[in-house]
Amino acid sequence: MAIAQLRHGPEGFGDIAPKTEAARVATMAQMMGDLVVVVGLVVRVMVGAVKVGREQRSAETDARDASAEPASGDPTS
C-alpha cells in the first residue's frame, strides 16, 4: 500500500522526504485524501454525463412517441 501511494505524489521521488513516523503517516494520509478527491471528481463527472445522456435519450424518445401518436380527432383511434 505504501509503495502504491508513493507513485501518487512527489514525496515518493525523494524531493521531499518525511523524517519522522508521524510525518510519514501525515504524508500518506494527505496522498490518500488527494486520491479520494480525484476519484470523487472523476466519478461525479461520469455520473453527470450519464444523467445528461439519459435525459437526452428520454427527450428523443418522448418526441418520437408524440409524433407517432394519431391525432385526437382521428376516427381510427
ABEGO torsion letter per residue (X at the ends): XAAAAAAABAAAAGABBBABAAAAAAAAAAAAAAAAAAAAAAAAAAAAAAAAAAAAAAAAAAAAAAAABBBAABAAX
